[in-house]
Amino acid sequence: MSKYLVTGGCGFIGSHLADALVAAGHGVRILDDFSTGKRENAPSAAEIITGDVADTETVRLAMAGMDGCFHLAAIASVVRSN
């Protein structure tokens, strides 16, 4: 069983990936700041860390013991320019 960190794992895409990883038997840790994602979107088997991916120490701690990372954290509401 591999262990994966999913950044933005409580958002729409991240939560679906986290569900699929758990269903496949992998360990899942989620790093999310909940600026848009919701805690209830995360699978109950996932460990959740509240924090910002821009904080190096938070990411270092979140990655401890993980085999890989799926980086899905993003700001999706960018103002359109002309």
LUMKEMI-126205 format. One record per residue: residue in three letters; x, y negated, z of N, C-alpha, C in turn. Coordinates in steps of 0.1 Angstrom, whole numbers, padded with zeros to 4 digits, always signed. Each point is the difference from the previous one (the first is absolute). Example, Ala and Ser with C-alpha at 12.3 -4.5 7.8 and 13.67 -1.06 7.14 Angstrom:
LUMKEMI-126205
Ala+0132+0057+0078-0009-0012+0000+0009-0012+0000
Ser-0004-0011-0007+0009-0011+0000-0008-0011+0008
***
This chain:
LUMKEMI-126205
Met+0008+0012+0000-0008-0012+0000+0009-0012+0000
Ser-0002-0009-0010+0007-0013+0000-0008-0010+0007
Lys+0007-0011+0004-0006-0011+0008+0002-0013-0009
Tyr-0011-0007-0002+0001-0012-0008-0006-0012+0007
Leu+0007-0011-0003-0005-0013+0004-0008-0006-0011
Val-0012-0005+0003-0008-0007-0011-0002-0014+0005
Thr+0006-0009-0007-0002-0014+0004-0013-0005-0007
Gly-0008-0008+0007-0013-0003-0006-0010+0012+0001
Gly+0002+0009+0008-0007+0012+0001-0015-0001+0004
Cys-0004-0012+0005-0014-0001+0004-0007-0008-0011
Gly+0006-0004-0011-0007-0006-0011-0006+0011-0009
Phe-0006-0005-0010-0008+0010-0009+0009+0011-0006
Ile+0010-0004-0007+0009+0010-0007+0008+0007+0011
Gly+0006-0007+0009+0008+0007+0010-0007+0010+0009
Ser-0012-0003+0003-0008+0009+0008-0003+0013-0008
His-0003-0001-0013-0003+0012-0008+0013+0008-0001
Leu+0011-0006-0002+0013+0007+0000+0002+0007+0013
Ala-0002-0007+0011+0002+0006+0014-0009+0012+0001
Asp-0012-0001-0004-0009+0011+0001+0005+0012-0008
Ala+0005-0002-0012+0005+0011-0008+0013+0006+0006
Leu+0008-0008+0005+0012+0005+0007-0003+0009+0012
Val-0010-0005+0008-0004+0008+0012-0006+0013-0005
Ala-0009-0001-0010-0007+0012-0006+0011+0011-0005
Ala+0011-0005-0005+0010+0008-0005+0010+0006+0011
Gly-0003-0004+0012+0007+0005+0011+0013-0008+0004
His+0001-0012-0005+0011-0009+0004-0003-0008+0012
Gly+0010-0004+0007-0001-0010+0011-0001-0014-0006
Val-0008-0008+0006-0002-0014-0006+0001-0010+0012
Arg+0008-0010-0003+0001-0012+0009-0004-0012-0009
Ile-0008-0008+0005-0005-0012-0007+0006-0013+0006
Leu+0005-0009-0008+0004-0013+0004-0009-0010-0007
Asp-0008-0007+0008-0010-0010-0006-0001-0012+0010
Asp-0002-0012-0006-0002-0011+0008-0015-0004+0002
Phe-0008+0008-0007-0015-0002+0001-0005-0013-0005
Ser+0008-0007-0009-0005-0012-0005-0012+0002-0010
Thr+0000+0012-0006-0011+0003-0009-0005+0014+0003
Gly+0009+0009+0004-0004+0014+0003-0008+0002+0013
Lys-0006+0011+0001-0008+0003+0012+0005+0013+0006
Arg+0001+0000+0013+0005+0011+0008-0008+0013-0003
Glu-0013-0002-0001-0009+0011-0003+0002+0007-0013
Asn+0007-0006-0009+0004+0006-0013+0010+0010+0001
Ala+0008+0000+0011+0011+0009+0001-0005+0014+0004
Pro+0007+0011-0004-0004+0013+0005+0003+0001+0015
Ser-0008+0008+0007+0002+0001+0014+0013+0006+0004
Ala+0006+0009-0009+0013+0006+0003+0012-0009-0002
Ala-0002-0011-0006+0011-0009-0002+0004-0008+0012
Glu+0013-0002+0002+0005-0010+0010-0001-0014-0006
Ile-0004-0009+0008-0002-0014-0005+0009-0009+0007
Ile+0008-0008-0007+0008-0011+0006-0005-0013-0006
Thr-0003-0009+0009-0004-0014-0004+0013-0008-0002
Gly+0002-0005-0012+0011-0009-0002+0001-0005-0014
Asp+0010-0008-0003+0002-0006-0012+0012+0006-0008
Val-0002+0003-0012+0011+0006-0008+0012-0010-0003
Ala-0003-0013+0003+0011-0010-0002+0009+0000+0012
Asp-0003+0007+0011+0008+0001+0012+0009+0012-0001
Thr+0013-0002-0001+0010+0011-0002-0001+0010+0011
Glu+0000-0005+0012+0000+0009+0012-0012+0009+0001
Thr-0012-0006-0003-0012+0008-0001+0001+0011-0010
Val+0005-0003-0012+0001+0010-0010+0010+0010+0004
Arg+0011-0004+0006+0010+0010+0004-0006+0010+0010
Leu-0007-0005+0010-0006+0008+0010-0011+0009-0007
Ala-0008-0005-0009-0010+0008-0007+0006+0011-0008
Met+0011-0002-0006+0007+0010-0009+0007+0011+0008
Ala+0002-0002+0013+0007+0009+0008-0006+0014-0001
Gly+0007+0010-0004-0005+0014-0001-0008+0003-0012
Met-0002-0010-0009-0008+0002-0012+0009+0006-0011
Asp-0006+0008-0009+0007+0006-0011-0001-0009-0013
Gly-0010-0009+0000-0002-0009-0011-0010-0011+0003
Cys-0002-0009-0009-0009-0012+0002-0007-0003-0013
Phe-0013-0002+0002-0008-0005-0011-0004-0015+0003
His+0006-0009-0007-0002-0014+0003-0012-0006-0008
Leu-0011-0001+0007-0013-0005-0006-0005-0013+0006
Ala+0008-0005+0010-0004-0013+0006+0002-0011-0010
Ala-0010-0009-0001+0000-0011-0010-0010-0011+0004
Ile+0002-0011-0006-0010-0011+0001-0007+0000-0013
Ala-0012+0004-0001-0007+0002-0012-0008-0013-0005
Ser-0001-0009+0008-0008-0012-0003+0009-0012-0004
Val+0007+0001-0011+0009-0010-0005-0008-0010-0008
Val+0002-0013+0002-0007-0010-0007+0004+0000-0015
Arg-0009-0001-0009+0002+0000-0014+0005-0013-0005
Ser+0010+0000-0008+0005-0013-0006-0003-0001-0014
Asn+0000-0012-0005-0004-0003-0014+0013-0003-0008
***
